[in-house]
Amino acid sequence: MITNSERHFIEHWREEKKGPRWKYYLLFTIAWAVISFLVIFFLSKLFTSLWRTGGPNLIYLFIIIAVIIGFFSTHFSYVINEKKYHKILEREKTNMN
């Protein structure tokens, strides 16, 4: 039997993965990259003196790191949600038999 939270997850996940996968990846990679950049930027301002030694090129390094983190965060969340989705459907299929 599917719980309410699982039913909500299934509906939400079906809506999220509608359309091509690259659109999902693009949207969420940008979102995670922005969040990652802000975290990296403010932590570097708070706890290090990189801005005095790294100069203006440091911002480009932070952008590259943030995009990489954003892509991998998106990929891992997609894979985990897809596994969860299939696990729920398989469990429901075996319960029906």
N, C-alpha and C positions, 0 to 999 in steps of 0.2 A: 504494500500500500504506500502510496506517495504522500508524504507530509505536505502541509501547506507551504513550508519554506522550499521544499524541493519542487513543488508545482510552480511557485513563483520563480525559482531559479531557471526551470525549463522554459517558461514563457519569456523570461528576460534574455536568456541565452539564445533562443531561437530568433528573437528580435535583433540582438546584437550581431549575430553572424549572418544576417540576411545580406545578400549582395556579395561582391567579390571580397576575398580575404585581404587584398592589398589595401582596400579602403579602411578596413578595420585597423590594419597595421599602421597605416599612415596617420589616422586620427589619434590613436592611442600612443603611438611613438612620439608624436608632437606633444601630447599632453604630459606624458611621463618625462619627456626631455625638459619641458619647462619647469616642472616640479623639481626634477633632479638638479637643474641648473641653479635654481633659487636656493636650494639646500646647500649645494657645493659653494656657491658664491658667498652666502652669509656665514657659513661655517669657516670659510677661509678668511673672511674679514674679522671674525671674532677671535679665532684661535691661532692664526699664523701671521707672519709678516711677509707673506709671499708677494703682496702687492708692491712692496718696496723693492724686492729683489727680482720678481718676475716681469715687471713692467707691463706694458699694454698687450703684449702677446699672450699673457696668461688668460685673458678672457676667451681667446680662441681655443685654447686647450680645454678650458672648462666647457665650452660649447660642444666640442667633439666628445668629451667624456660624457656629457649629459645626453647627447644623442645616442651614444652606445648604450648607456644605462637604460634609456627610454625604449630602445628597440628590444633589448633582452627582457626587460620587465613586461613589455607587451607580448613577446613570444611566450614567456613562461606562463603568464596569466591565460593566454589563449589555450595553450596545451593543457594546463591544469583544468580549466573550465570544460574543455572538450572531453577530457577523461571523465570528469565528474558527470557530465551530461550522458555519456554513453553508459557509465556504470549504473546510473539511475534507470535508464531505459532498459538495460539488460536485466536488472533486478526486477523491474516491473513485468518484463516479458516472461521471466521464469516463474513469477508469482501467478501469472494468468494461466499457466499450464498446469 
